[in-house]
Amino acid sequence: MKETRKVERIILDLYEFYLNNPDIFEIESDGFLQDEPLEQRIIDFIAGMTDSFAVDKWQKIFMPKPFGD
């Protein structure tokens, strides 16, 4: 159960991040499924991520960076 909550948190965080930053989503998704509503495009984009890609993306967005980087 502990791992399931982590996965849910990562997916929800990524979804909310892209929903609140559609300009970043458009750049990263390279115009993914332009004819669909933004919410559905984000869902499909995240659904297509591998586990490791989603975790890496989450870490880049949400993990604090060391000072000096």
Secondary structure as UniProt FT lines:
FT   HELIX           2..20
FT   HELIX           22..29
FT   TURN            32..35
FT   HELIX           38..47
FT   HELIX           51..62
FT   TURN            67..68
//
